[in-house]
Amino acid sequence: MDFSTKACDWNKAADSALLNAKSDCIVVGVFDAQTLSGAAQKLDAATKGLVSRLVKSGDLGGKAGSTLMLREVAGIGASRVLLVGLGKQDALGSKTFTDAARAAWRAVLATRAANVTWALAQVAVNDRDASWSARMSALTLRELTYQYTQTKSKPAADAANGGAVKKVIVVVDPAHEKAVRVALKEGVAIANGMDLTRELGNLPGNICTPTYLAGVAKQLAKDWKLKVEVLGQKRIEALKMGSFLSVAKGSAQPPQFIVLQYQGAGAKQAPVVLVGKGITFDSGGISIKPGEGMDEMKYDMCGAGSVLGTFRAIAEMGLKLNVVGLIPTCENMPSGNANKPGDIVTSLSGQTIEILNTDAEGRLVLCDALTYAERFKPAAVIDIATLTGACVIALGHHNSGLFSKDDALADALLAAGRHASDPAWRLPLDDEYQEQLKSNFADMANIGGRPAGSVTAACFLARFAQAYPWAHLDIAGTAWKSGSAKGATGRPVPLLTQFLIDRAK
């Protein structure tokens, strides 16, 4: 799918020629008002008042996201014209624009339109610029056209839509053309990263094993000239990652510790380290989960998937900064060798942990990776994990949970999430919660009880992240959807990528 730009100043009569250009569909936004502006005004003039008449008659509803497809309109070069309702002009925020763009693409994808002229990016969105609108336009299209097919025998027959979009010309004001070109490249790169993250999450656990994830990392490194090292069982044992290994020992699948390095800046620049939880299937171990919905525990590696997807995106962009990715990956299974409630293990840091619940395993693999991260002398470390059901109870499925004692780092991540429409919400990390992790037999317990479960999980990780600025993203509520729309979302690749774009600048 190719995205390009076309500079156009709708205030100039000469640019009405764009409406006469050959295209399968031109997409134009219309505000909920009798007065037309921009592309809609030019379209109205070219069609001798057709748009005005449709708005006045109510054929195009004033509600944002309403659409009306016109075919073979006299005076227009495109074979189709899609009018998209944008609501009130002074109330056009980022969510309204994104919803309208999604509705527009759905209408386009219901046709066989291959070449699309997209004029929505010119619309002024409150607190956003044309670059944001263009990038979000690309991302919404890619979101709707992603299809999982890898394990289907007849993927073509199972296609969700008949969309055949091959080329999109994004119409922009001349002053914004250069910035929009960059934004479209970013949008495509982020979409490619999200697709990788989705694909890995959607694969079943019998295919997407720790060894499979390691193979994906190696291929990613080969394709984008990254450095990669995969540490197997013996090397993990030699490092004395006792906490990580304790989770892996219940499975027949060997653990892997993946180390990816992207060097876009000088060797002296301290890297940002991304740590992704890679539990490729989580049965709960001896503290086994209920059977209903357990199939969704293949998504317990979405933290790892988001790290790989983010690396895919930043490598395509060629960001000028250094990034390290650490992925501890294994299965959490019940067996005669598995962790038992009451077992005590020694982490790479030397701290001992009493395992009161074997289903609180994500923190056990992450803590050793957080200690390993110290050797890179990082500028910041962010771990990403489908860590707690408690975070879903607290925040639902809209915001990822963010924990950090570093205000500057937390603010930067929150701002990146807002800009990328991939939001997070900061939760407390007060020392008082540490009391819930007390153990009579070890330095700490791996759970702190039901109250504030997502907070005590973050408090546990904080004990291993004292040497650098650190933040934790709990994506248990945002990494995938359940029900009829079941599937990985690709989040928080947009948030992480935007955070790294901001740092690179």
GUFI-126911 format. One line per field, with one value per residue (C-alpha): residue number from 1; x negated, y negated, z negated; residue in three letters. Coordinates in steps of 0.5 Angstrom, whole numbers. Last residue first. Layout:
BEGIN
n c(NUM, ...)
east c(X, ...)
north c(Y, ...)
up c(Z, ...)
res c(ala, ...)
! end
This chain:
BEGIN
n c(505, 504, 503, 502, 501, 500, 499, 498, 497, 496, 495, 494, 493, 492, 491, 490, 489, 488, 487, 486, 485, 484, 483, 482, 481, 480, 479, 478, 477, 476, 475, 474, 473, 472, 471, 470, 469, 468, 467, 466, 465, 464, 463, 462, 461, 460, 459, 458, 457, 456, 455, 454, 453, 452, 451, 450, 449, 448, 447, 446, 445, 444, 443, 442, 441, 440, 439, 438, 437, 436, 435, 434, 433, 432, 431, 430, 429, 428, 427, 426, 425, 424, 423, 422, 421, 420, 419, 418, 417, 416, 415, 414, 413, 412, 411, 410, 409, 408, 407, 406, 405, 404, 403, 402, 401, 400, 399, 398, 397, 396, 395, 394, 393, 392, 391, 390, 389, 388, 387, 386, 385, 384, 383, 382, 381, 380, 379, 378, 377, 376, 375, 374, 373, 372, 371, 370, 369, 368, 367, 366, 365, 364, 363, 362, 361, 360, 359, 358, 357, 356, 355, 354, 353, 352, 351, 350, 349, 348, 347, 346, 345, 344, 343, 342, 341, 340, 339, 338, 337, 336, 335, 334, 333, 332, 331, 330, 329, 328, 327, 326, 325, 324, 323, 322, 321, 320, 319, 318, 317, 316, 315, 314, 313, 312, 311, 310, 309, 308, 307, 306, 305, 304, 303, 302, 301, 300, 299, 298, 297, 296, 295, 294, 293, 292, 291, 290, 289, 288, 287, 286, 285, 284, 283, 282, 281, 280, 279, 278, 277, 276, 275, 274, 273, 272, 271, 270, 269, 268, 267, 266, 265, 264, 263, 262, 261, 260, 259, 258, 257, 256, 255, 254, 253, 252, 251, 250, 249, 248, 247, 246, 245, 244, 243, 242, 241, 240, 239, 238, 237, 236, 235, 234, 233, 232, 231, 230, 229, 228, 227, 226, 225, 224, 223, 222, 221, 220, 219, 218, 217, 216, 215, 214, 213, 212, 211, 210, 209, 208, 207, 206, 205, 204, 203, 202, 201, 200, 199, 198, 197, 196, 195, 194, 193, 192, 191, 190, 189, 188, 187, 186, 185, 184, 183, 182, 181, 180, 179, 178, 177, 176, 175, 174, 173, 172, 171, 170, 169, 168, 167, 166, 165, 164, 163, 162, 161, 160, 159, 158, 157, 156, 155, 154, 153, 152, 151, 150, 149, 148, 147, 146, 145, 144, 143, 142, 141, 140, 139, 138, 137, 136, 135, 134, 133, 132, 131, 130, 129, 128, 127, 126, 125, 124, 123, 122, 121, 120, 119, 118, 117, 116, 115, 114, 113, 112, 111, 110, 109, 108, 107, 106, 105, 104, 103, 102, 101, 100, 99, 98, 97, 96, 95, 94, 93, 92, 91, 90, 89, 88, 87, 86, 85, 84, 83, 82, 81, 80, 79, 78, 77, 76, 75, 74, 73, 72, 71, 70, 69, 68, 67, 66, 65, 64, 63, 62, 61, 60, 59, 58, 57, 56, 55, 54, 53, 52, 51, 50, 49, 48, 47, 46, 45, 44, 43, 42, 41, 40, 39, 38, 37, 36, 35, 34, 33, 32, 31, 30, 29, 28, 27, 26, 25, 24, 23, 22, 21, 20, 19, 18, 17, 16, 15, 14, 13, 12, 11, 10, 9, 8, 7, 6, 5, 4, 3, 2, 1)
east c(-29, -31, -28, -21, -21, -23, -17, -13, -15, -13, -6, -5, -8, -3, 1, 1, 9, 8, 15, 22, 27, 32, 31, 24, 19, 12, 6, 10, 12, 6, 2, -2, -7, -13, -18, -25, -30, -37, -40, -34, -30, -30, -26, -21, -19, -16, -13, -10, -6, -4, -1, 3, 6, 8, 12, 12, 6, -2, -4, -12, -14, -20, -27, -25, -22, -17, -15, -13, -10, -4, -9, -11, -5, -7, -13, -8, -8, -1, 2, 1, 6, 4, 6, 5, 8, 0, 0, 3, -1, -7, -5, -4, -11, -14, -11, -13, -20, -20, -16, -21, -18, -14, -8, -4, 3, 5, 11, 18, 19, 21, 17, 17, 21, 16, 10, 12, 12, 4, -2, -1, -8, -12, -18, -21, -29, -32, -39, -42, -48, -48, -50, -44, -39, -41, -38, -31, -32, -32, -26, -22, -22, -19, -15, -11, -10, -4, -1, -5, -2, -6, -13, -18, -23, -30, -35, -41, -40, -40, -34, -34, -28, -24, -18, -12, -7, -10, -15, -14, -18, -13, -9, -4, -6, -9, -12, -19, -21, -26, -26, -31, -31, -36, -36, -41, -38, -38, -32, -32, -25, -25, -29, -24, -18, -21, -24, -18, -14, -20, -18, -11, -11, -15, -10, -5, -8, -2, 3, 3, 6, 13, 14, 15, 22, 26, 21, 20, 12, 7, 4, -1, -3, 2, 3, -1, -3, -9, -11, -15, -15, -18, -24, -26, -32, -34, -41, -47, -50, -57, -57, -54, -47, -42, -45, -39, -41, -37, -38, -33, -33, -31, -27, -27, -20, -18, -15, -15, -23, -21, -18, -24, -29, -27, -28, -34, -38, -44, -48, -51, -44, -42, -48, -46, -38, -39, -42, -40, -44, -42, -45, -41, -42, -35, -33, -38, -36, -29, -30, -34, -28, -23, -28, -28, -20, -20, -25, -20, -14, -9, -7, -4, -2, 2, 1, 5, 0, -6, -1, 1, -6, -8, -2, -4, -11, -9, -3, -9, -13, -7, -5, -12, -13, -6, -9, -15, -11, -6, -12, -14, -7, -5, -6, -3, 3, 5, 8, 6, 6, 7, 5, 7, 13, 17, 22, 27, 28, 27, 23, 25, 25, 18, 15, 17, 13, 12, 6, 3, 9, 10, 12, 10, 14, 18, 11, 8, 13, 13, 6, 5, 11, 7, 1, 4, 8, 2, -2, 3, 3, 7, 10, 17, 17, 16, 18, 13, 12, 19, 17, 16, 15, 16, 13, 16, 23, 26, 32, 33, 26, 28, 34, 30, 24, 29, 32, 24, 23, 29, 27, 20, 23, 28, 22, 17, 22, 27, 31, 30, 32, 39, 39, 35, 39, 36, 37, 35, 34, 34, 31, 26, 26, 32, 36, 42, 42, 41, 42, 44, 42, 45, 42, 44, 37, 39, 47, 49, 53, 51, 58, 61, 64, 59, 53, 55, 57, 50, 46, 50, 49, 46, 42, 35, 38, 40, 33, 29, 33, 32, 25, 24, 31, 38, 43, 50, 46, 45, 38, 36, 30, 28, 26, 24, 25, 23, 19, 17, 16, 22, 22, 15, 17, 20, 13, 13, 19, 14, 17, 17, 9, 7, 0, 1, -2, -4, -2, -3, 0)
north c(-30, -22, -23, -25, -19, -14, -16, -16, -9, -7, -10, -7, 0, 0, 3, 8, 10, 17, 21, 23, 18, 23, 24, 21, 16, 15, 11, 6, 9, 13, 7, 6, 1, 0, -6, -6, -12, -8, -3, -2, 2, 9, 7, 3, 10, 12, 5, 6, 12, 9, 3, 8, 12, 6, 10, 17, 20, 18, 23, 25, 25, 21, 22, 29, 33, 29, 25, 18, 16, 12, 7, 5, 1, -4, -6, -9, -7, -10, -10, -14, -13, -11, -13, -10, -16, -17, -24, -22, -16, -20, -25, -20, -17, -24, -25, -18, -20, -27, -24, -19, -14, -10, -6, -7, -3, -2, -6, -4, 3, 3, -2, 1, 8, 9, 7, 12, 18, 16, 17, 16, 13, 8, 6, -1, -3, -10, -13, -6, -4, 3, 7, 5, 8, 15, 13, 11, 18, 22, 18, 19, 27, 27, 21, 25, 31, 29, 35, 39, 36, 35, 36, 33, 29, 28, 22, 24, 19, 25, 28, 33, 38, 40, 45, 43, 45, 50, 48, 53, 60, 65, 61, 55, 50, 42, 42, 38, 32, 26, 21, 15, 10, 4, -2, -7, -14, -17, -14, -10, -10, -3, -1, -5, -1, 6, 5, 3, 9, 13, 10, 10, 18, 18, 15, 19, 25, 27, 27, 34, 33, 32, 40, 39, 36, 41, 46, 43, 41, 46, 44, 50, 46, 41, 44, 38, 39, 35, 32, 26, 20, 15, 10, 4, 1, -7, -7, -12, -15, -14, -9, -14, -14, -9, -3, 2, 8, 14, 19, 25, 29, 36, 41, 49, 52, 58, 53, 53, 51, 44, 40, 42, 40, 33, 33, 36, 32, 35, 32, 39, 42, 37, 39, 46, 45, 41, 34, 31, 25, 20, 14, 10, 10, 9, 15, 20, 17, 18, 25, 26, 23, 28, 34, 32, 31, 38, 41, 38, 42, 38, 45, 49, 42, 40, 34, 28, 25, 26, 23, 17, 15, 16, 12, 6, 5, 5, 0, -4, -4, -6, -12, -14, -15, -18, -23, -25, -26, -31, -35, -36, -38, -42, -49, -47, -45, -37, -32, -25, -21, -13, -8, 0, 0, 7, 7, 13, 14, 19, 24, 32, 34, 31, 35, 42, 46, 41, 42, 36, 31, 26, 20, 13, 8, 4, 2, 1, -4, -7, -8, -12, -17, -17, -19, -25, -28, -28, -31, -36, -39, -37, -41, -41, -38, -43, -39, -38, -31, -29, -30, -23, -21, -14, -9, -2, -3, 4, 2, 4, 2, -6, -6, -2, -8, -13, -10, -10, -17, -19, -15, -18, -25, -25, -22, -27, -33, -36, -40, -47, -44, -41, -34, -31, -28, -24, -25, -20, -21, -16, -15, -21, -26, -30, -35, -30, -25, -18, -15, -18, -15, -18, -17, -19, -19, -25, -26, -32, -26, -27, -26, -31, -35, -41, -37, -34, -40, -44, -38, -38, -46, -46, -40, -43, -49, -44, -40, -46, -48, -41, -41, -48, -50, -49, -54, -50, -47, -40, -39, -36, -32, -30, -23, -22, -15, -11, -17, -21, -28, -33, -35, -36, -42, -45, -47, -53, -56, -58, -57, -50, -50, -43, -40, -32, -27, -20, -13, -6, 0)
up c(-37, -38, -45, -42, -36, -42, -46, -39, -38, -45, -45, -38, -40, -46, -43, -37, -38, -39, -37, -39, -36, -37, -44, -47, -45, -46, -49, -52, -59, -61, -58, -65, -63, -68, -68, -70, -71, -73, -79, -83, -78, -82, -88, -83, -80, -86, -87, -80, -82, -89, -84, -80, -86, -89, -95, -93, -96, -96, -91, -89, -97, -99, -102, -104, -110, -114, -107, -106, -100, -103, -106, -99, -98, -103, -99, -94, -87, -85, -78, -72, -66, -59, -52, -45, -41, -39, -42, -48, -49, -48, -53, -58, -56, -57, -63, -66, -65, -68, -74, -75, -81, -75, -74, -68, -67, -59, -58, -54, -56, -63, -68, -75, -74, -68, -72, -77, -72, -72, -68, -61, -61, -58, -62, -61, -62, -62, -60, -61, -63, -59, -65, -69, -64, -67, -73, -70, -66, -73, -75, -69, -69, -76, -75, -70, -74, -79, -77, -81, -87, -94, -91, -96, -93, -95, -93, -90, -84, -79, -83, -88, -89, -95, -94, -98, -92, -88, -82, -76, -76, -77, -72, -71, -66, -65, -58, -57, -54, -57, -52, -53, -47, -47, -44, -41, -38, -31, -29, -22, -21, -19, -25, -29, -27, -27, -34, -36, -34, -37, -44, -43, -42, -48, -52, -48, -51, -55, -49, -49, -55, -51, -51, -58, -57, -61, -64, -70, -72, -75, -81, -79, -73, -71, -65, -61, -54, -50, -57, -54, -58, -54, -57, -53, -54, -52, -51, -53, -48, -48, -42, -37, -35, -31, -34, -35, -40, -41, -47, -47, -53, -51, -56, -53, -52, -56, -61, -69, -69, -66, -72, -76, -71, -71, -78, -78, -73, -76, -69, -68, -68, -63, -59, -60, -58, -52, -51, -44, -42, -37, -33, -28, -21, -19, -16, -19, -26, -25, -23, -29, -33, -30, -31, -38, -38, -35, -41, -46, -43, -38, -34, -40, -43, -38, -33, -35, -39, -34, -28, -32, -34, -27, -25, -30, -27, -20, -22, -26, -20, -15, -20, -21, -13, -13, -18, -14, -8, -12, -15, -8, -5, -11, -8, -1, -5, -4, 0, -2, 5, 3, 7, 7, 4, 5, 0, 1, -7, -12, -8, -10, -3, -2, -8, -6, -10, -16, -21, -18, -16, -21, -17, -18, -13, -18, -23, -16, -14, -21, -22, -15, -17, -24, -21, -16, -22, -26, -21, -19, -26, -33, -39, -36, -29, -23, -16, -11, -13, -11, -3, -2, 6, 7, 12, 11, 10, 10, 5, -2, -3, -2, -7, -12, -11, -12, -18, -21, -19, -23, -29, -28, -27, -33, -38, -36, -37, -32, -37, -34, -27, -29, -27, -22, -17, -11, -4, 1, 8, 13, 20, 19, 24, 22, 26, 26, 20, 22, 16, 9, 2, -4, -11, -18, -22, -26, -26, -21, -17, -10, -6, -11, -5, -7, -7, 0, 3, 0, 3, 10, 11, 18, 18, 18, 13, 8, 9, 8, 2, -1, 0, -4, -7, -7, -11, -13, -18, -21, -18, -11, -10, -3, -1, 7, 10, 16, 18, 24, 23, 24, 16, 17, 22, 16, 14, 19, 16, 10, 3, 3, 3, 5, 4, 6, 2, 2, -1, 2, 0)
res c(lys, ala, arg, asp, ile, leu, phe, gln, thr, leu, leu, pro, val, pro, arg, gly, thr, ala, gly, lys, ala, ser, gly, ser, lys, trp, ala, thr, gly, ala, ile, asp, leu, his, ala, trp, pro, tyr, ala, gln, ala, phe, arg, ala, leu, phe, cys, ala, ala, thr, val, ser, gly, ala, pro, arg, gly, gly, ile, asn, ala, met, asp, ala, phe, asn, ser, lys, leu, gln, glu, gln, tyr, glu, asp, asp, leu, pro, leu, arg, trp, ala, pro, asp, ser, ala, his, arg, gly, ala, ala, leu, leu, ala, asp, ala, leu, ala, asp, asp, lys, ser, phe, leu, gly, ser, asn, his, his, gly, leu, ala, ile, val, cys, ala, gly, thr, leu, thr, ala, ile, asp, ile, val, ala, ala, pro, lys, phe, arg, glu, ala, tyr, thr, leu, ala, asp, cys, leu, val, leu, arg, gly, glu, ala, asp, thr, asn, leu, ile, glu, ile, thr, gln, gly, ser, leu, ser, thr, val, ile, asp, gly, pro, lys, asn, ala, asn, gly, ser, pro, met, asn, glu, cys, thr, pro, ile, leu, gly, val, val, asn, leu, lys, leu, gly, met, glu, ala, ile, ala, arg, phe, thr, gly, leu, val, ser, gly, ala, gly, cys, met, asp, tyr, lys, met, glu, asp, met, gly, glu, gly, pro, lys, ile, ser, ile, gly, gly, ser, asp, phe, thr, ile, gly, lys, gly, val, leu, val, val, pro, ala, gln, lys, ala, gly, ala, gly, gln, tyr, gln, leu, val, ile, phe, gln, pro, pro, gln, ala, ser, gly, lys, ala, val, ser, leu, phe, ser, gly, met, lys, leu, ala, glu, ile, arg, lys, gln, gly, leu, val, glu, val, lys, leu, lys, trp, asp, lys, ala, leu, gln, lys, ala, val, gly, ala, leu, tyr, thr, pro, thr, cys, ile, asn, gly, pro, leu, asn, gly, leu, glu, arg, thr, leu, asp, met, gly, asn, ala, ile, ala, val, gly, glu, lys, leu, ala, val, arg, val, ala, lys, glu, his, ala, pro, asp, val, val, val, ile, val, lys, lys, val, ala, gly, gly, asn, ala, ala, asp, ala, ala, pro, lys, ser, lys, thr, gln, thr, tyr, gln, tyr, thr, leu, glu, arg, leu, thr, leu, ala, ser, met, arg, ala, ser, trp, ser, ala, asp, arg, asp, asn, val, ala, val, gln, ala, leu, ala, trp, thr, val, asn, ala, ala, arg, thr, ala, leu, val, ala, arg, trp, ala, ala, arg, ala, ala, asp, thr, phe, thr, lys, ser, gly, leu, ala, asp, gln, lys, gly, leu, gly, val, leu, leu, val, arg, ser, ala, gly, ile, gly, ala, val, glu, arg, leu, met, leu, thr, ser, gly, ala, lys, gly, gly, leu, asp, gly, ser, lys, val, leu, arg, ser, val, leu, gly, lys, thr, ala, ala, asp, leu, lys, gln, ala, ala, gly, ser, leu, thr, gln, ala, asp, phe, val, gly, val, val, ile, cys, asp, ser, lys, ala, asn, leu, leu, ala, ser, asp, ala, ala, lys, asn, trp, asp, cys, ala, lys, thr, ser, phe, asp, met)
! end
